[in-house]
Amino acid sequence: MSVRDLSLEQVQRWVVSFLILAVASFPLGALTAVSRTIADEGRRGDAALLLVVMAALGTLALGAIRMVHRRPPLSAWLVCGVLPAAAAAVVVLVV
């Protein structure tokens, strides 16, 4: 069995990465719920604005995670930060 040896610094980076992900995930869920409620009230423009905020928050979180791992923050992977907002847009604005 092959076990990858991680240094203390690498483990710390992964722990911080998961903390950033967790801290960013809670507001994304809350913004999804709020934008759904706002869209149900007929304020679709305001709901769309919250979805833009969600996309920005997701992108910033991924950029921060990349910086923790000493990678350049600008990358094609930042598109993944928009995915929660895109999924929420389908649920909130389309359904």
C-alpha beads as a LAMMPS data file, in Angstrom:
LAMMPS data file: protein, C-alpha beads

95 atoms
94 bonds

1 atom types
1 bond types

-500.0 500.0 xlo xhi
-500.0 500.0 ylo yhi
-500.0 500.0 zlo zhi

Masses

1 110.0

Atoms # bond

1 1 1 0.000 0.000 0.000
2 1 1 1.385 3.351 -1.033
3 1 1 0.754 6.256 1.288
4 1 1 1.648 9.747 0.193
5 1 1 3.712 11.507 2.823
6 1 1 2.538 15.023 3.448
7 1 1 4.557 17.614 5.254
8 1 1 3.011 19.633 8.040
9 1 1 2.877 22.669 5.766
10 1 1 0.965 20.755 3.075
11 1 1 -1.562 19.501 5.618
12 1 1 -2.019 23.040 6.921
13 1 1 -2.680 24.273 3.377
14 1 1 -5.340 21.617 2.846
15 1 1 -7.006 22.413 6.174
16 1 1 -7.097 26.124 5.346
17 1 1 -8.466 25.290 1.885
18 1 1 -11.321 23.289 3.376
19 1 1 -12.026 26.092 5.853
20 1 1 -12.235 28.624 3.030
21 1 1 -14.550 26.293 1.151
22 1 1 -16.777 25.784 4.187
23 1 1 -16.935 29.477 5.056
24 1 1 -17.803 30.362 1.450
25 1 1 -20.409 27.587 1.124
26 1 1 -22.695 28.761 3.907
27 1 1 -23.387 32.198 2.373
28 1 1 -23.881 30.573 -1.038
29 1 1 -26.648 28.401 0.360
30 1 1 -28.222 31.311 2.193
31 1 1 -28.101 33.509 -0.906
32 1 1 -29.771 30.743 -2.899
33 1 1 -32.641 30.554 -0.413
34 1 1 -33.032 34.328 -0.250
35 1 1 -32.921 34.739 -4.034
36 1 1 -35.579 32.023 -4.402
37 1 1 -37.814 33.862 -1.933
38 1 1 -37.228 37.188 -3.655
39 1 1 -37.943 35.674 -7.088
40 1 1 -41.195 34.172 -5.779
41 1 1 -42.231 37.682 -4.699
42 1 1 -41.785 38.863 -8.291
43 1 1 -38.488 40.701 -7.801
44 1 1 -36.488 38.737 -10.379
45 1 1 -34.003 41.560 -10.961
46 1 1 -33.004 41.574 -7.308
47 1 1 -32.731 37.774 -7.340
48 1 1 -30.452 37.978 -10.382
49 1 1 -28.266 40.500 -8.564
50 1 1 -27.892 38.088 -5.649
51 1 1 -26.867 35.388 -8.111
52 1 1 -24.136 37.702 -9.423
53 1 1 -22.943 38.183 -5.834
54 1 1 -22.918 34.387 -5.456
55 1 1 -20.774 34.019 -8.579
56 1 1 -18.323 36.620 -7.303
57 1 1 -18.109 34.964 -3.875
58 1 1 -17.502 31.535 -5.404
59 1 1 -14.834 32.891 -7.710
60 1 1 -13.085 34.727 -4.867
61 1 1 -13.141 31.590 -2.718
62 1 1 -11.490 29.523 -5.443
63 1 1 -8.924 32.254 -6.030
64 1 1 -8.116 32.290 -2.315
65 1 1 -7.741 28.515 -2.270
66 1 1 -5.354 28.695 -5.221
67 1 1 -3.313 31.336 -3.417
68 1 1 -3.101 29.155 -0.308
69 1 1 -1.575 26.431 -2.457
70 1 1 0.865 28.946 -3.955
71 1 1 -0.695 28.843 -7.389
72 1 1 -1.542 31.905 -9.479
73 1 1 -5.056 33.005 -8.556
74 1 1 -6.075 33.670 -12.172
75 1 1 -6.785 30.386 -13.861
76 1 1 -9.410 28.581 -15.890
77 1 1 -10.389 26.826 -12.638
78 1 1 -12.048 30.054 -11.492
79 1 1 -14.927 29.221 -13.818
80 1 1 -15.836 26.494 -11.303
81 1 1 -16.591 29.270 -8.809
82 1 1 -19.517 30.324 -10.986
83 1 1 -21.073 26.843 -11.042
84 1 1 -23.038 27.168 -7.757
85 1 1 -24.518 30.453 -8.970
86 1 1 -25.370 28.911 -12.344
87 1 1 -27.105 25.976 -10.673
88 1 1 -28.985 28.354 -8.384
89 1 1 -29.985 30.474 -11.385
90 1 1 -31.621 27.470 -12.991
91 1 1 -33.524 26.690 -9.781
92 1 1 -34.437 30.274 -8.960
93 1 1 -35.115 31.902 -12.311
94 1 1 -36.185 29.039 -14.558
95 1 1 -38.146 26.670 -12.328

Bonds

1 1 1 2
2 1 2 3
3 1 3 4
4 1 4 5
5 1 5 6
6 1 6 7
7 1 7 8
8 1 8 9
9 1 9 10
10 1 10 11
11 1 11 12
12 1 12 13
13 1 13 14
14 1 14 15
15 1 15 16
16 1 16 17
17 1 17 18
18 1 18 19
19 1 19 20
20 1 20 21
21 1 21 22
22 1 22 23
23 1 23 24
24 1 24 25
25 1 25 26
26 1 26 27
27 1 27 28
28 1 28 29
29 1 29 30
30 1 30 31
31 1 31 32
32 1 32 33
33 1 33 34
34 1 34 35
35 1 35 36
36 1 36 37
37 1 37 38
38 1 38 39
39 1 39 40
40 1 40 41
41 1 41 42
42 1 42 43
43 1 43 44
44 1 44 45
45 1 45 46
46 1 46 47
47 1 47 48
48 1 48 49
49 1 49 50
50 1 50 51
51 1 51 52
52 1 52 53
53 1 53 54
54 1 54 55
55 1 55 56
56 1 56 57
57 1 57 58
58 1 58 59
59 1 59 60
60 1 60 61
61 1 61 62
62 1 62 63
63 1 63 64
64 1 64 65
65 1 65 66
66 1 66 67
67 1 67 68
68 1 68 69
69 1 69 70
70 1 70 71
71 1 71 72
72 1 72 73
73 1 73 74
74 1 74 75
75 1 75 76
76 1 76 77
77 1 77 78
78 1 78 79
79 1 79 80
80 1 80 81
81 1 81 82
82 1 82 83
83 1 83 84
84 1 84 85
85 1 85 86
86 1 86 87
87 1 87 88
88 1 88 89
89 1 89 90
90 1 90 91
91 1 91 92
92 1 92 93
93 1 93 94
94 1 94 95
